[in-house]
Amino acid sequence: MPRRKSTHVDDPAAVGRRLRRARERVGISQRQLSFDGCSPAYISRIEAGERIPSLQLLREMGRRLGVSEDFLATGLEREAGGEDRKLLDAEVSLRLGDIEAADRLYNEVSDGAQTTAIRSRALAGLGQIAHDRGEPRKAIELLEEALRIANLEAASQPALADTLGRSHAMVGDYSPAIRIFRQALREAEERGDSIETVRFGVLLANAYIDAGEFSEAEELLQKTVEHAPHAADPLFRARIYWSQSRLHALRGNASTAAGCARKALALLELTEHTQYAARAHQLLAHVELDRGNPAEALDLIDRGLPLIEAGGSKLEIALFQLERARALVQVNRRDEARQLASESTRALADAASNDAGRGLALLGEIYELLGDTGQARTFYEEAAEKLEADSDRYLLELYGKLAALHEAEGRADEALAVLKKAMAVQVPAGRIPAAS
C-alpha cells in the first residue's frame, strides 16, 4: 500500500488501473513505457496501486500514452485555463528568470486557489523564489506548507526536495537536509532514475560534509562515481571534484583540496553553467586563502564575482564578498576589508550560523589589526556564539585569537576560560577534526 495519501491523485489504485488500461490500449509493455527515471518495476508498482507517481511522471507517461496527466491522476480532463494557465505562466517566468512576474503570478494563484493541489503548487513556486532570493528560512516555511496541505513527502517531488534540503543546509539545519536528501536518493534509486540518483548523491554528500560526517561523505562520493552511467559528463565530474575539494578542505588537506577545486573549475569553464563556475571560483579562493595565497585568491574572486552577480542570490553574493574581505585582510587593505566584511555580515543575517559567525570573526580580526581591541573582542565573542552551535572548524582558531586578546589585556582568567572551551570542542563526538 502507498506510504502516504496524496491529494494530487484521487486514489492510488484507480491511478494504477487507468495507467494500465491506457498502456494496454496503445499496445505497449511496461518496459516499452519506461524511461530514465521511471523503470518497468516502478511502473508495475504504480499499476498495482503500491506507489503514487509524481505529477512529473504522470505528465511524461501521459505524453507517451496520448492522455493527459489530469486523466491519469483523477480520471478527469481539464482545459488549460484559469488557475492552470496562470500557474504555467508563473513556471515559465521563473525558468526564464523573470522573478518579479513569477512572484506576482504565484501569489495570485495562491490567494485565489480553488483546490489544495493548486495552492500547493503555487506555494512551492514561491518557496523556490524565496530560495533563489537568498531567503532560506522563508523558503523552508513555504515549501513545508506546500507539502503539508497536499499531504506529500518531499522525496516524491525531486525539485522541491532539492530546494528544501538545500534551504535547510543554508541555515545550518543539517539533520533535516540529510533526511530529505537520503529519502530522495532512495526514491531515485528505486525508480531507476540515474540522473536523480547522481543529483541527490552529490547533495547528500555535501550535507554530510557540512555536518562533519566526513567518512559517510567520502563513501557516498565514491559510490556515486562508481555507479554513475554518465561519468564523462563534465558537469557531473565537476560536481564530484567540487564535493571532494570541500571534503579535503574541511579535513585540513589544503593542497589536495586545491587540486580538486582546480579540476572542477577547469571542467566548469567548458560548460555554460556560469553559476556553478562562479561557486567553483569561490571555493578555490577559499582554499587558496587557507593556504596563505591571498593574491591568487583575489584574482579568482575578481574573475568569479561577475558570474555570481549575474544571477546569484544576495546570500551567494555576500559569501563571495566575504572571501574577498578575507583576502583583503591578508594583503593589508584593512579599511576596504572592514567595509566589505561589515556589508557581507549584514547580508548573512538569514544564513547558517557558521557563515554569519565567520563574518563576525573576520570583523573582529580587522578591528584587532586596526588597534580597536574592545570592538574586536565584541565581534569575536558574538562570532563564538554563532560558531559554537555547529563546532565549526574556525571555532578553534577563533578561541585562540580571543584567548590571546584577553591575555594581552591582562585578563588571564578570561583567557583560561576560553582555552578550556577550545579543549572541549577540539574533538567533538562523531567528527573528524581539521588540521589547524
C-alpha positions in Angstrom: 0.0 0.0 0.0 1.2 3.6 -0.6 3.0 5.1 2.3 1.1 8.3 2.4 -2.1 9.6 0.9 -1.7 12.3 -1.7 -4.1 15.0 -2.9 -2.8 15.3 -6.4 -4.4 11.9 -7.3 -7.9 10.6 -6.4 -6.9 7.1 -5.4 -3.6 5.2 -6.0 -5.4 2.0 -7.1 -7.5 4.0 -9.5 -4.4 5.7 -11.0 -2.9 2.2 -11.5 -6.0 0.9 -13.3 -6.2 4.0 -15.6 -2.5 3.7 -16.4 -2.7 0.0 -17.2 -5.8 0.5 -19.4 -4.1 3.4 -21.2 -0.9 1.4 -21.7 -2.8 -1.7 -22.9 -4.9 0.4 -25.3 -1.9 1.6 -27.2 -0.4 -1.9 -27.0 2.9 -1.4 -25.3 4.6 -3.2 -22.4 5.7 -1.7 -19.1 9.3 -1.9 -20.4 8.4 0.0 -23.6 6.7 2.7 -21.5 9.6 3.0 -19.1 12.2 5.8 -19.4 15.1 7.1 -17.4 13.5 8.0 -14.0 10.7 5.5 -14.3 11.7 1.9 -14.5 9.5 -1.0 -15.6 9.5 -2.3 -12.0 8.3 1.1 -10.8 5.5 1.2 -13.4 4.4 -2.2 -12.2 4.2 -0.9 -8.6 2.2 2.1 -9.8 -0.3 -0.1 -11.7 -0.6 -2.3 -8.6 -1.5 0.8 -6.6 1.6 0.5 -4.4 3.3 3.7 -5.5 2.0 7.3 -6.1 3.7 8.8 -9.1 4.7 12.5 -9.1 2.9 14.9 -11.4 6.1 15.0 -13.5 6.0 11.2 -14.0 2.3 11.3 -14.8 2.9 14.1 -17.3 5.6 12.1 -19.2 3.6 8.8 -19.1 0.5 10.6 -20.3 2.5 12.2 -23.2 3.7 8.7 -24.3 0.2 7.2 -24.0 -1.7 10.1 -25.6 -3.7 11.0 -22.4 -3.3 13.9 -20.0 -1.7 13.9 -16.6 -5.1 15.0 -15.2 -6.8 11.9 -16.6 -4.2 9.6 -15.1 -4.3 11.4 -11.8 -8.1 11.9 -11.4 -9.9 10.4 -14.4 -11.0 13.9 -15.5 -9.8 16.2 -18.2 -9.4 20.0 -17.8 -9.0 22.9 -20.1 -5.7 24.7 -19.8 -7.1 27.9 -18.5 -7.7 29.9 -15.3 -5.5 28.8 -12.5 -3.7 26.1 -14.5 -2.9 28.7 -17.2 -1.6 31.2 -14.7 0.5 28.5 -12.9 2.0 27.6 -16.3 2.8 31.3 -17.0 4.4 31.5 -13.5 6.6 28.5 -14.0 7.7 29.7 -17.4 8.5 33.2 -16.0 10.5 31.6 -13.2 12.5 29.4 -15.6 13.2 32.5 -17.8 14.5 34.4 -14.8 11.6 36.9 -14.6 11.3 36.6 -10.8 9.0 39.6 -10.3 6.4 38.3 -12.8 6.6 34.7 -11.4 6.2 36.1 -7.8 3.1 38.1 -8.8 1.5 35.2 -10.7 2.2 32.6 -7.9 0.8 34.9 -5.3 -2.4 35.5 -7.4 -2.9 31.7 -7.8 -2.2 31.1 -4.1 -4.6 33.7 -2.9 -7.5 32.5 -5.1 -6.8 28.8 -5.4 -9.9 26.6 -5.5 -8.1 23.4 -4.6 -5.3 22.4 -2.2 -3.3 20.9 -5.1 -3.3 24.2 -7.0 -2.3 26.2 -3.8 0.4 23.7 -3.0 2.0 24.1 -6.4 1.8 27.9 -6.0 3.4 27.8 -2.6 6.1 25.5 -3.9 6.9 28.1 -6.6 7.0 30.9 -4.1 9.3 28.8 -2.0 11.7 28.4 -5.0 11.7 32.1 -5.5 12.5 32.7 -1.8 15.4 30.3 -2.1 16.7 32.0 -5.2 16.5 35.4 -3.5 18.7 34.1 -0.6 15.8 33.8 1.9 16.2 30.2 3.0 14.0 30.4 6.2 11.1 31.8 4.2 11.7 29.1 1.6 11.5 26.4 4.2 8.2 27.8 5.6 6.6 28.0 2.1 7.8 24.6 0.9 6.8 22.8 4.1 3.4 24.4 3.9 3.1 23.2 0.2 3.9 19.7 1.3 1.6 19.8 4.3 -1.6 20.9 2.6 -1.0 18.4 -0.3 -0.1 15.7 2.2 3.1 14.9 0.3 6.5 13.7 1.2 9.4 15.9 -0.1 11.1 12.9 -1.6 8.2 12.4 -4.0 8.9 15.8 -5.6 12.6 15.9 -6.7 12.7 19.6 -7.5 11.1 20.6 -4.2 13.3 18.1 -2.2 16.4 19.7 -3.8 15.3 23.2 -2.8 14.0 22.3 0.6 17.1 20.3 1.6 19.5 23.0 0.4 17.5 25.7 2.2 17.8 23.7 5.5 21.6 23.3 4.9 21.9 27.0 4.2 20.6 27.8 7.7 22.7 25.1 9.4 19.8 22.6 9.9 21.8 19.7 8.6 19.7 16.8 10.1 16.5 17.6 8.1 18.7 18.3 5.0 20.3 14.8 5.3 16.9 13.2 5.9 15.3 14.8 2.8 18.3 14.0 0.5 18.6 10.5 1.8 14.9 9.8 1.2 15.0 11.4 -2.3 18.1 9.3 -3.1 16.3 6.1 -2.1 13.3 7.0 -4.2 15.5 7.8 -7.2 17.3 4.5 -6.9 14.0 2.7 -6.6 12.7 4.4 -9.8 16.0 3.6 -11.6 16.5 7.3 -12.3 20.3 7.6 -12.8 20.3 11.3 -13.2 18.4 12.0 -10.0 20.5 9.3 -8.2 23.6 11.3 -9.0 21.9 14.6 -8.2 20.8 13.5 -4.7 24.0 11.5 -4.1 26.1 14.7 -4.5 23.6 16.8 -2.5 23.6 14.2 0.4 27.4 14.0 0.3 27.7 17.8 0.7 25.2 17.7 3.5 27.3 15.1 5.2 30.3 17.3 4.8 28.5 20.3 6.3 27.5 18.2 9.2 31.1 16.9 9.7 30.2 13.3 8.8 33.3 13.0 6.6 33.5 9.2 6.3 29.9 9.0 5.2 30.5 11.7 2.6 33.7 10.0 1.3 31.9 6.6 0.9 28.9 8.1 -0.8 31.0 10.1 -3.3 33.0 7.0 -4.2 29.7 5.1 -4.7 28.3 7.9 -6.8 31.3 7.9 -9.1 31.3 4.1 -9.4 27.7 3.8 -10.3 27.1 6.9 -12.4 26.5 5.9 -16.0 27.4 9.3 -17.4 30.8 9.9 -15.7 32.1 11.6 -18.9 29.6 14.5 -18.3 31.8 17.5 -17.4 29.2 19.0 -15.1 28.8 15.7 -13.2 32.6 15.3 -12.9 32.9 18.9 -11.7 30.3 18.4 -9.0 32.2 15.4 -7.8 35.5 17.2 -7.8 33.8 20.2 -6.0 32.5 17.9 -3.3 35.8 16.2 -2.9 37.5 19.6 -2.6 35.2 20.6 0.2 35.8 17.3 2.0 39.6 17.7 1.8 39.4 21.3 2.8 37.5 20.5 6.0 39.9 17.7 6.8 42.8 20.2 6.6 44.2 18.7 3.3 44.6 22.1 1.6 46.9 21.0 -1.3 44.6 18.1 -2.2 41.5 20.4 -1.9 43.1 23.0 -4.2 43.9 20.3 -6.8 40.3 19.1 -6.8 38.9 22.6 -6.9 41.1 23.4 -9.9 39.8 20.3 -11.7 36.3 21.4 -11.0 36.9 24.9 -12.3 38.6 23.7 -15.5 35.6 21.5 -16.3 33.0 24.1 -15.5 34.7 26.7 -17.7 34.0 24.3 -20.6 30.3 24.4 -19.9 27.6 27.2 -19.9 26.9 26.7 -16.2 28.0 30.1 -15.0 26.6 29.8 -11.5 28.5 26.6 -10.9 31.6 28.2 -12.3 31.2 31.2 -10.0 30.9 28.9 -7.0 34.0 27.0 -8.0 35.9 30.3 -8.1 34.7 31.0 -4.6 35.6 27.5 -3.3 39.1 27.7 -4.9 39.6 31.2 -3.5 38.7 29.9 0.0 41.2 27.1 -0.3 44.0 29.4 -1.5 43.3 31.7 1.4 43.7 28.8 3.8 47.0 28.0 2.0 48.2 31.6 2.5 47.9 32.8 -1.1 45.8 35.9 -0.8 46.9 37.5 -4.2 45.8 34.4 -6.1 42.6 34.3 -4.1 41.8 37.9 -5.0 42.4 37.1 -8.7 40.0 34.2 -8.5 37.4 36.3 -6.8 37.7 39.1 -9.3 37.1 36.5 -12.1 34.2 34.9 -10.4 32.3 37.9 -9.0 30.7 39.0 -12.3 29.4 35.4 -12.8 27.7 35.3 -9.4 26.4 38.9 -9.7 24.7 38.0 -13.0 22.3 35.5 -11.4 23.2 34.6 -7.8 21.2 35.3 -4.7 22.1 38.0 -2.3 23.3 35.3 0.1 25.6 33.8 -2.5 27.0 37.3 -3.4 27.6 38.0 0.3 29.5 34.8 0.7 31.6 35.7 -2.3 32.3 39.1 -0.9 33.2 37.6 2.4 36.0 35.7 0.8 37.2 38.9 -0.8 37.3 40.6 2.6 39.3 37.7 4.0 41.8 38.2 1.2 42.0 42.0 1.7 42.9 41.5 5.3 45.8 39.2 4.3 47.2 41.8 1.8 46.8 44.6 4.5 44.0 46.5 2.7 42.2 46.7 6.0 39.8 49.6 5.5 38.4 48.0 2.4 38.2 44.7 4.2 36.3 46.3 7.2 33.7 47.9 4.9 33.2 44.8 2.8 33.1 42.4 5.7 30.5 44.6 7.5 28.3 44.7 4.4 28.6 40.9 3.9 27.8 40.2 7.5 24.6 42.2 7.4 23.5 40.2 4.4 24.2 37.0 6.2 21.6 37.6 8.9 19.4 34.9 7.4 22.3 32.4 6.8 23.7 29.5 8.6 25.3 30.2 12.0 28.8 29.3 10.7 28.6 31.7 7.8 27.4 34.6 10.0 30.0 33.6 12.6 32.8 33.7 10.1 31.8 37.2 9.1 31.8 38.4 12.7 35.1 36.7 13.3 36.6 38.5 10.3 35.3 41.8 11.6 37.0 41.0 15.0 40.2 40.3 13.2 40.0 43.6 11.2 39.3 45.7 14.3 42.2 43.9 16.1 44.6 44.8 13.3 43.3 48.4 13.5 44.1 48.5 17.2 40.5 48.7 18.4 40.7 45.7 20.8 37.4 46.4 22.5 35.5 46.3 19.3 37.5 43.2 18.2 36.6 41.4 21.4 32.9 42.1 21.0 32.9 40.7 17.5 34.9 37.7 18.5 32.5 36.8 21.3 29.5 37.3 19.0 31.2 35.0 16.4 31.9 32.4 19.0 28.2 32.3 20.0 27.3 31.6 16.3 30.1 29.1 15.6 29.6 27.1 18.9 26.2 25.8 17.5 28.0 23.7 14.9 31.5 23.3 16.4 32.7 25.0 13.2 36.3 24.3 12.2 37.0 28.1 12.5 35.9 27.9 16.2 39.3 26.7 17.5 41.1 29.4 15.6 38.6 32.0 16.9 39.1 30.8 20.5 42.8 31.1 20.1 42.5 34.7 18.9 40.1 35.6 21.7 42.3 34.0 24.4 45.3 35.8 23.1 43.4 39.1 23.1 42.3 38.5 26.8 45.9 37.6 27.8 47.3 40.7 26.1 44.9 42.9 28.0 45.8 41.2 31.3 42.7 39.1 31.7 44.3 35.8 32.4 41.2 34.2 33.9 39.1 35.0 30.9 41.8 33.7 28.6 41.9 30.4 30.5 38.1 30.0 30.3 38.2 30.4 26.5 41.1 27.9 26.2 39.0 25.4 28.2 36.2 25.8 25.7 38.6 25.2 22.9 39.7 21.9 24.6 36.1 20.8 25.0 35.3 21.1 21.2 38.7 20.1 19.8 37.5 16.6 19.1 33.7 16.7 19.0 31.9 13.4 19.1 31.4 11.8 15.6 33.5 14.4 13.8 37.0 14.4 12.3 39.0 17.4 13.4 40.5 19.6 10.8 44.2 20.4 11.0 44.9 23.9 12.2 
